[in-house]
Structure formats: structure tokens, C-alpha cells
Amino acid sequence: MRHGSPGRCVPQQQPQCLAYALNVQESHMSRNRESSGFLSWYFRVNLLKRILIGLVLGAVCGCVLGAAPEAARVFIVSTGIFGDLFIRLLKMIVVPVILFSLITGAASISPGRLGRVGLKTLAYYFVTSVIAVAIALALANIFQPGLNMGIIGDAAVKGTSAKAPPLSQILLDIVPTNPAESLARGDVLPIIFFALVFGIALAFLRDSKDGKAAAAADRLFELCSACAETMYKVVGGIMQFAPVGVFVLIAIVFAQHGPKAVGPLLYVAMTMYVGFVLHLVIGYGGFLRLVSNLSFIKFVKGANAASLTAFVTRSSNGTLPVTMRVSEEIMGVPRSVSSFTLPVGATVNMDGTAIYLAVCAMFIGFATGQPLNFNQQLTVMITATLAAVGTAGVPGAGVIMLLMVLESVDLPVTEGSAGAVAYAMIIGIDALLDMGRTCMNVTGDMAGAVIVSKSERVLDESKW
């Protein structure tokens, strides 16, 4: 990673800068509100705490309203607009976030560095992401989180599930015939495909020997990076409204279902954490032992400092300096490998997020009475794997990417729908889920660096 001027994120530094920039934004917003006095009591409290407060108050309010059906109806009619507004704001940013994030992520990997180390790294990240989603879908089918909840929207109706197309059509539809039309319609998989192809082509053009073409490509990359950064700012702003939206939508859930709604939330969290543990043991442990003949126990012990930092900070990019130090000093990964694999991993290796997306999509399907069939689950696997490229370093990215996955399997989150209510339940506990998935993401980055180093015979095995 190259260094830019003080206080400025150059494109190559983008993965490390995003989390920092958005944290600074929230800090500045908070100070500005405090100094002006307008809603200072609201912005003074950390966003995570505000969302949790909204969740708890919504649950309490919903339980009280559940005892008075007429009062619950009046509450839903009079406050539903706030929940609908939150859903619309999130849907507004899904397509531009996908487009610019994926283009920037793909274009940031220099083809000139993609030799054997690069290809092995990307192959490892892809394979482990597929394994992660497969484990998550298997667990979700076994535990069936959300089954029989019977969630309905504030319009008191369930959405209808469209008949799933055949597998061959799903794969064919990934390639758009008209990218502009796909963008306008919000067709997720074609947008992902086009953005990745565009980003890879831009990466090759930036690496061109034609100075004029390379300069033009750099300018286009900077424009896409600026657009991505702008969308991250918008995400940060919208998330300031999240506590209000969560309060209203969770109140609706508990007004309809009462305290029994707590159980499914804990159940989906349990399913997800079981998935994290299984992927750690089967995915990373299997690669370390079977491919590299290294001790999984020693790896876990050596990685614990970075893994715990990721768990607490909930930021893969913010943890990157610790990840690099642990990989080099404790695990014996040489700088020549860590300087490529770890920053790229912080951008494109999102196994924890892939598990999160798969389990949450299955939960929402079960909770709304629309369980996903085989073809829809395959679509989740494809979408979650490809979407990993665009999720790094974006606060709130998990819940935004979940919207994208739901759209791809005909479970759209629209105002007043059952899906919107179930989606709000996930937002309410997202911080708890985010800690686990970030820890998994960072742990996977370190495992990849070790495995690639071993395959290149440059790993310092005296540390093992």
C-alpha cells in the first residue's frame, strides 16, 4: 500500500481509510450537533447504543401495545411512515453502493502483482467463501431459524414468492444484455457481474504501458473511488436514522408476536455463530492441516490478538495494522506476501459476511412463510460470494448487502411488507452479529497469508 499526503485517502489506500473516514464523519456529526444544541441528546450517544436502545424500547412498546389491539392498530397507522422511510432510504443506496464499491474493489488489484502469489490468494479467498456459504446454508436448513414465526407487515399481508427460474436461467441471467437496464431495474447479479468486469478491465488499463491510457484510467478510478466514498458518507448519514426506523419496525413485530419474538432472534444469532465456529475448524483448519500441514491450534493461538481486536472494533480495515504485525512477527509470514494478501483480503475476503448473508436470508424466508428453495439458495451462494468484493470497510455494509441478496431471491424489502419487518429484526441485533463476522473475516485473511506463504516456501516455520 502506498502512502498519500497527510489527511487524504489516495485510491490505493482506500480499504484502510474507509472505516476511519466514516468514524471521523460520525464524530464530526456528533460534535456539530452537540455544539448547535439541536438534538444534541440524540447525537451525543454512540450510534450502536442508539440502535440497541431503539431495539429495546421498540420491544417494550410492542409488548405493551400487544395487549391492546386497537391501540396497536393506531400506532402502526400513525408511525409506520418512519419505518417505511428508513427502508426506502436503504433501498435508495443499494445499487450505487454495489456499483462503485465493486468497481473500485476490483480495479484496486494491480494485474502487475497478480503472479503466482496473487492467483493463489484470490483462489483461496474464492474457495473459502463458497465453503462458508455452503456451511451457512446447511446450518440454516437444519436449524430453520424463524420457522413458523408468521411475520406479517404493517399492511397485514404477506408478500408472494415468485416461482424460481431454472438453474440454467439463473446462471445465464448473471450476464446482462443491457447494463443500464439492469441498473435501472436493480437486478443484482447482472450489476455485480458488470461491475466486476468493468473493474478488472479498469485495473488492466491502469497497468497499461500506454501512458495516456493509463493516466485516463487513473482519473476514472479516482472518480469511481470518489463516488464510492460519497456513497459511504450517505450510508453514514442514513444510519443516523436507523434507531428510529428500528424502534418502529421492532415495535410492530412485538405488537404482533409479543415476547416470543425474542427467541427467534437469539436462535438466528446462535445459528450464525455455530457457522463461524464450523468454518473456522473445517474451512481454515482443513486448509492449514491438509494443504499446508500446519497446526491449527498454533494458528488459533497466534491469531488471537488480531481476531480479538477485530471482534471488539468490528472493522477489518481498522484491524489491518494488527493483522499484519501478527502475521509477520508471530506466524512468520514474510512482508513480500503479507503486504499483498492482507490488504487484498481486507477488501475481498469476507467469509464471515458471506455466512451472515446466507443465514439472514434463510431466516427472513422462514420468518415470512417463504422458505427459499434450492435454486434460490444457489442464488444466495452466488450473490453472497461475489458481493464479498464490495463489502469491506463500509460501516453498515452487511445490512445493505443483505438487501441486495434478498432482492436476488425475490424477497424484496418494501414498505409495509413482512420482509421489511423481519429485516428490521436483523438490524436490531446486527452489532452482535457484526462482531463475529468481522472476527471471522480477519482470521480468514491471516489463514490465507500463512497458506500462500507455505505454498511459496517462504514461511518462517521456526515460529511453528
N, C-alpha and C positions, 0 to 999 in steps of 0.2 A: 504493500500500500504506500502510495506516495503521500507526501505531506504538502498541505497547501498553506496559504497565508493564515496568520492567526485569526481565529474567529470566523473562518469561512470554510464551508464544506466543498471541496472540489469533488467532481464526479467520482473519481476513484475511491474517495473516502466515504462515499455515501452510506454504505452499510453501517459503519461505526457512528456516523453522525446523526442518523435519523432519530434514534431513541433520545439522544442528548438534546437534539433540537426541539423535539416535542415536549420533553421535560422542561426545557427552558421556556417554551411557549406557555405551558401551563403555569409555571412560576410567575412569568411576567403578567399573565392574565389575572392571576390571583392578586398580585401586588397592585395592579391597576385598579381592580375592584375595591380592594381594601382602602386605597388612598382616596378614591372617589366617594366611598361610603355607600354606594349603590349596591345592594345585595352582598355587602361585604361578609355578612354572616354565612352566606352560601358559599362563596368562592374561597373563603378562608380555610374551609375544611378540605382535606385531600379528596380528590375525585373518587378513589377507591372507597374511602369511608362513606362518601355521599351515596354511592351506588348501593353499598351494603345497608346503609340507613334506609334508603328507598325501598330495598327488598324487605327489610324487617317491618317497616311501617305499613307497606302495602299488604304484607301477610296479615298483620294485626287488623288493619282496616277491613280487609276482605273477610276475615273470620267474623268480625262484628256484623258486617253487612249481610253475611250468610244467614244470620238469624232473623233478618227482616227482608224478605224477598222484594217487597215494594221499594224499600229504601235502596236496595242493591240496584234495582232497575233504574231508579232516578240517578244514582251515582254513575252508572255506566253511560247513560244518555248524556249527562252533563259534563263528564270528564273524559269520555272516550276520545275526544278530539286530540288530547295531549299524547295519548298512546299512539294514535294514528299518525300524528305529526312526527313523532320520533321514528316510526317505521319508514315514513316517506323520506325523511332526511337521510336515513341509512341507505335506502334503495337508490337515492339520487347519486350517491358517490361510488356505487359498486362498479359500474362499467369504467369510469375514468381511472379508478384506483387499479383495477385489473390491467387495463391497457398500459398505462405509463409505468407501473411497477414492474410488470413483466418485461417490457421493452428495455427498461433501464437495467434490470437484473441480468437479462441475457446478454445485453451489449457490454456489460461491465467486465465480462470474462474475455480477456485478450486471447485471440486464437494463437498468437505467438507463444503463449505459455501453456498451450494445450498439448504438450508432448505426452509421453507415457504417464507422467505423474498426473497431468490434468485429466486424461481419459480414464485412468484408474479411479481417480477421485470422483468424477461425475458418475461413473458406472456404479461405484459403491453407494453413492447417495441415492441414485435411482432405485437400485435393488432394495436397499433397506427401507425406502419409502413405500414401495409396493408391499414388502413384508409387513410393515407397520399397519397399513390399511387393511391387509388381509386378516391380521390378528384382531384388529378392532371390529371388523365386520363379523368375524366368527364369534367373538365375545358378545356382541350386540344381539346376534341371533340366538345365542344360548341364554343370556340373561333377560333379553327383551325389555330393556328399560322403558318405562312409560306405557307398557301394555295395559289396556283396559282403563286408562285414565279418562278417556272420552272427553277430551278437551273440546269446547266449542268457543267460537269467538263471541265478541260482544254483540254481534248481529244474530247470535244464537243459531248459526248454521255452520255446517262443516263444508270445507271445500271438497270438490270431487276430484278424484285422481284420474288423470288421463291414462288411456291404455298405452302401456310401454311399447315402443317400437322394437322390432327385432334387433338382435345384436349387430348384424351386418350393417343395418341402417344407422345405428348409434356410432359405429366406427367411421362410416362414410360421412356422417354429418359433422364430424370434427373439422373437416376441411370446408371452409366457407366458399360459396360461389361468388359472394359479394360481401367483402368485409364491412363495407359501410352499412349494408342492410343488417348484418349481424350485430353491429354496434347499436344501430337504432332499435332493434328488437330486443337487445340484451341477451342474445344467445351465447351462453357462457363458454362452452367448449370451442366453438369457432373463434371467439375472441381470444381465448388463450392460445390456440394454435397460431393465429395470425400474429399475435404479439410476440410469441417466441421466435417465429420465423423472421419477423421484421427485426427483432433484437439481435439475433445471430448474424443476419446479413449486415446489420449496422456495425457489429463487432468486427467482422472481416473487413468492412470498408474502412473503419478507423485504423486497421492494421495494414492498410494498403501502402504500396511503395509510391503510388501516385500522390504526391504531396498535396495537390489541390483537392483531390477527392477525400483524402484523409482529413484535411482541415474542415471541409464541409461536413463530413461525418461527425467530427468532434463537436461542431456547432449544433448539429441536430441532436447529438447525445446530450449536450448541455441543456438544450431546450426540453427534451423529454425528462431529464433529471429535475429541471426546474418545475415542470408540470407535476411530476411525482411529489416533489417537496411541497408544492402548493396544495395538492390533494391531502397530504398528511396533515397540513395545517387545518384544512377543512375538517378532517377526521377529528382532530383535537378539539375543534370548536363544537362539533356536533356531540361529542361525548360529554361535554359540559351539561347537555340537556338530558343525558342518559338517566340520572337519578329520578327525574320527574316522569319520564316515559316508563321506567321500570316500576316505579310506585303504582302508577295507574294500571299497567298491564298485569302486574302481580296481584293487585287488589281484585281484579276481575277473576283471576284463577282461584283465589281463595274464597271469594264470594260464591263461586260455583261449586267448589270441591271441599272447602273447609280445610282443617289441619292435615287431612290425609294427603294433601299435595306435597307436604314436606318429604314424605317417604320416597317418591319417585325422583326428587332432586338429589337426595343422598344416594339413591341407587344408581343414577347415571354417573355421579362422581365416582362411586365405587367401581363401576364397570370400567371407567376410563383409567383409573389408577391401576387396576389389575392389568389392563392393556399395557400401560407404561412398564410395569414390572416384567411382564412376559416378553415384551420386545427387548428390554434390557438384557434379559437372560438368553432368550432364543436368538434374537437378531444379532446384537452386538457380541454376546458371549459365544454364539455359534461361529461367527466370523473370526473372532480372536483365536478360538481354540482350533477349529477345523481348517481355517485358511492360513492362519499365521502361527499356530502352535504356541500361543502366548497364554499366560494365566489370566483368566477372567477376574479372579479375586484380587490379584495385584492391580489390575486395571481399575477396578472399582475403588480400591483404597487410594490409588494415586490420583484418581479423577475427583475425589470427593470435595476438594476445595473449590474447584470451578463449578461443579454440579450444585453445591450448596449455594454458592454465590448467585448462580442462575435462578435457583429456586426462590431465593429471597428477593432478588432485584426484578425478576420476571422480564429480563432483557438479554437476549442472546448477544446483541451488539455491545451492550454495556459491559457484559462479562468477557468480551473478547480479549482484553489485555491479560486477564487472569487465566483464560483458557490457553493462550499462547505460552505464558510463563510455566504453567503446569505441564503442558505437553513437552516443552523443551527441557525443563530442569528436572522434572520428576519421571517422565516417561521416555526420555531420550530421543525425541523427535528432532531431527536437525532443522535449523532455520530455513534451509532451502525448500523443505517440504511444508513446514508449518505456515510459512508466510503466504503460501498459495492455498492450501487445503482449508485452513481455519477461516480466513475471511470469506472464501467462497462458500464454505459450509454455513457461515452465519447468514448468508444470502439465500442459498438454495436448499439447504438440508434441514427440513422441517418435519422429522418423523413424529415428534410429539404433536405438532399441529395436525398432521395427517390423521393420527388416531383420534384427536379431538373432533375433527370434522366428520369422520365416519360415525363415531358413536353418537354425536349430537344429531346428525341427520337421521339415524335409525331411531333415536329417542323421539324426535318430533314426528316421524312417521307413525310409530306405535301410539304415541300420546294423542294424535288426532284421528286415529282409526284408519290410517292409510299406510300400513306397513309396506316397506319397499320390497319389490320383487327382485328376482335375480338380475335382470337387465339393469334395473335402477341401481342396485348395489354395485354392479360393474361400472356404471357411470360414475358413482361416488368414488370408486377406486381410481378411475382415470382422472377425474376432476381434482381430487384431493392431491394426487401425486404431482400433476402438472402445476397446480396452484401454489405449491410449495415455493416456487421460484419467486413469487411476488409477495410473500408474507413477512419477510424478515424486517426487523427494525421498525415496525409500524404499530404504535400503541393502538389497541383495539382492532388489530388486523384479523385476529381469529374470528370475531363475531361478524366482521364484514365478509370474510371469505366463506363463512358458513352460509350467509345469504346467497352467495354465488353457487355453492353446492346444492342448496335447496332448489334454486331456480332450475338447475340442470336435471333434477329428477322430478319435475312437475309438482313440487311442493312450495309454490310461491308464497312469500310472506307479504300479504297485503292487508290494508287497514280493515280491522274488524274480523279478520279470519282466525280460524283455530290455530293456524301456523304461527301467526303473529303472537298469540298468547303463549304458546309453547316456546317460541324463540325468546320471549322476554324472560321466561324462567331460566333459560340458559345464561342470558346476560347477567341475571342476578347473582349467579354463582361463578361467573366467568373468572374472577380473580383466583378462586380456589383451583380451578381447572388450569388457569394460565401458569401457575407456579409449577405444576407437574409437567406440562408440555414444554415449557422453556427449559427446565432441567433436562428433559429427555433430548431436546434439540442440541443442547451444548454437549451433553455426554456423547451423542452420536458424532458430533464434529471431532471430538478427541479420539474416539474409536477409529474413525476414518483416517485421521492423521497417522495413528500408530500402524494401522493395517497397510496403508500405502507405503510408509517408511520401511516396514518389514519386507514388503514385496520388492522394494528397490534395493534392499540390503544396505540401508544406511541407518537403520535404527540402532541406537546405542543399547545393546542388550545387556550390558553390565548393570543397568538400572532395573532389570527384571529378574 
